[in-house]
Amino acid sequence: MKVIKYFWYTLYRIWFYILVTVPIVVLFPFLVISILREQWYPLFFKLARLWATIILFGMGFLPVIKRETTYKKKASYMFVSNHTSMADIMLMLYVTKNPFVFVGKKELSKIPLFGFFYKRTCILVDRHSPKSRRDVFESAQRKINMGLSVCIFPEGGVPDDESVVLDEFKDGAFRLAIEHNIPIAPLTFHDNKKRFSYTFFSGTPGKMRVKVHEVIPTEILAADDRRMLKQKTREIILNELEHPTV
């Protein structure tokens, strides 16, 4: 029985990487065109949402979304959520129609094919380099001035211990939001760890519940308020994880 289970998990993982790769290959000419100019990024974002949708439904994932708010079309936000799965990126793209850029680890740019577009469309950060972390602020400002939003997973990575419900948040997302006067837009992903965690022999099709919370304004906040904002956001997400409403 275990052999069958491990065989299934292996096939499921292989199928995921096929779904990640094939749409990029098929859409490659359009993706390349969409990144030739910064102002064409909304086109790239639409293609990325299509890519994400193919992966989610191809894996048998069914997003179930409960919204407390609707985002304004031309407004910029700081999107944040808990981070437990490789599917978090796809689900964030699927749920959020406002064009945004990810702030993500520089190491992901080394992934074949995916990394080619990742490093040209995302804000990369080397967490071991203070200069890299400072550069993020300048890059984020340029994207926000273009009318884009920003997405950061504030845990700073996926905890090695999968029993951790929600790791502590880093300051970065909240410093950026306050400095650039954009609201925090928290989302809670309930089932991604169960559906497709970083543990190789795991994963199953099924629902992916998402709670889209009310946005948290930052206009009246000062830099010293970032820890309060960070804690408030974390409490919103943690409370939803512990007491689901969707």
N, C-alpha and C positions, 0 to 999 in steps of 0.2 A: 504493500500500500504506500509506504514511504517513497519507493522508487517512482511510482506513478505520480505522486504529489510533486516530487522534485523535478520530474520530467515536465509536468504542466507548468511549474513556475519558470523553468528555463525557457520554454517556448513562449510564455507570456512576456518575459523580459525581451526576448529576441524580437517578438512582434512589436513591442513598444519602440525599439530602436529602428525597426523598419518604418513604422508610422512617422517617426521623427524625421527620417532621412528622405523617404520617397517624395513627400510633398515639396521639400526644399529643392530636390533635383528637378521636379516637374515645373515648379514656379521660378526656377533659377533666373531666367532672363528678366522676368518682371521684378524680381527681388533686387537684382543688380541695378536695374534702371531706377528703382525707387530709392536707392541710397546714393545716387549720383549727386544730389543736391539736398542740403539740410531741409529746405522748405518742402521737399517731397516726402518727408517722413510720414505724414498721415497716410499716404498710399502704402508705404511699407507696413504701417501699423495694421491696416485693413488686411493685408496679406498675412501678417503674423496671426491675426485673429482667426483667419480661415485655417491656417496651419494648426493652431491650437484646437479648433473645433474638430478637425479631422482626427487628431490624436485622441481627444477625450472620448468621442463617440466610437472611434475605432477600437478603443480599449474596453468598451462596454461601460464607460462611466456616464452617469446621468446626473448632470448638475441640477440641484434643487435650490432655488434662490429665494430668500426672503429679504425684502428691502424695507428699511426704515426711512429711506430717503432716495431721491432721484438726483443724480449729479447734473449740474448746469452744463450745457453743451460746450460753451466756450470758456469755461473756468478752469483754472489750474488747481490741482490737489496734490497732496502727499498721500499716496495709497500705501497702507501698511497692513500686514496680516501675519498670523503665525506661519511658521515654515517647518514642514515635516516631510516633504515629498518632492520628487522631481516633477510631479504633476502640478505643483503650486504655480509655476510659471504659466502653464497652459490655462489653468483655471482662472488666474488673474486676468489674462488676456481675454478669456471668454466672457467673464462677468462685466468687465469694465470697457465701455465704448469710448470714453475720453482718451484720446491718444496720449500715451505716457512712455517714458523711458525707464528702464530698470537701472538701478545702481547695484552692480553685482561684482562678484569676485573676479579678479583678473585671470585667475587660473582657468576659468571656463572658456576663455578665448582660445585655448589649445585644443578644444574638441574639434575634430575634423568636420568641415563643411559648416556645421552650426556655429563654430567659433569665428568663421569668416564674417558672418553677419553680426554676430554678437559684439565683436570688438568695434564694429563700425556704427552700431546703433545704440549701444548701451554706454552708461557712464561706468568705467572700470575703476576699481579701487584695489590697491595692494594694501591689505590691512596691516602689513608690517612696516609700511612707509608713511611717516608723518606728512611728507610732501604730497604723496598720492592722495591722502585723506583731505588735505587742503585744496588740492586741485578739483576735488569733487564739487566743492562749493562754487567754483567758477564755472564749471561745466553745467551744473544745475541751474545757475542763474541764466546762462545762455539759452537753455532749453525752455525755461519758464518764460523768458522774454519772447520766445517763439509761440507762446500760447500752449505749450505742452505741460503735462503733469509728470510727476516723478513717482516711482514705486521702489520702496525699500522694505526688505524683510528685517525688522529691527532686532531680531535675535542674533543677527550676525552670522548665522549658519544653522545647520540642523544638529541638535544635540546627539551625541553618540549614544546616550542612554535613552531608548525609546519610551521609557516609563515617565520621562519628564513631560508634563502636560504643556507647559509654556515656560521657556527659558527667560532669563532676565533680558531686558531690552538695552541696546546701546543708545547713545545720545544722538547719533548722526542725523537720523530722520527728523528729529524734533528740533534740533538746532537749525537745520535747513528750512523747515516749515516756518519757524519764527522769523528767521533772518529774511526770508523772501515773502513773508505775509501770505502764505497759502494755507488753507485749512487741512487738518489731518482727516483722512477718510479711512477709518478702520474697517477691516473685513475679518470675519472668522471663518476658517475652513475646518469643518468638523471631521471629515472622513478620509482626508488624503493619506494620512498615515496608515490607515487600515487598507485603503485601496491600493496604494503603491508607495510603500516606504523605501528607504535606502537599503533595507535588508534584502538580499538577492532572492532568497527563497520565501517570498511573500507576495501578496497582491491578489485582488479579486475584483471582477466587475461589480457594479452596484451604484447606489446613490452617492453623490458628493454634495453634501449640504453646505450652503453658504449663507452667512448672515451679513448683510450690508448695513452697517450701523450709521446712525446720524453723524454728520461731519462735526468736527471740533474746530471752531474758529480760532485764529491765532493773532488777529489784528492788534489786540490790546496787550499782547504778551511781550515781555522783554526776554533777553537772552537768559537771565537767571531763572526764568520760569520753565526751562526745558525739562528739568527733572520732574516737576509737577505734571507737565504735559505728558511726559513719558509714562509716568506711573498711572495717570488717569486712563491713557490709551490701553496700557497693559491690563488694567483692571476690567475694562470693558470687554476685551477679548477673552480674558481668563474666565470671567463670569459666564460668558456665553458658552465656553467650552465645558464648564462644570454644570451649567443649568441651561441646556439647549432650548431654544425657542423656535427652532425650525426642524 
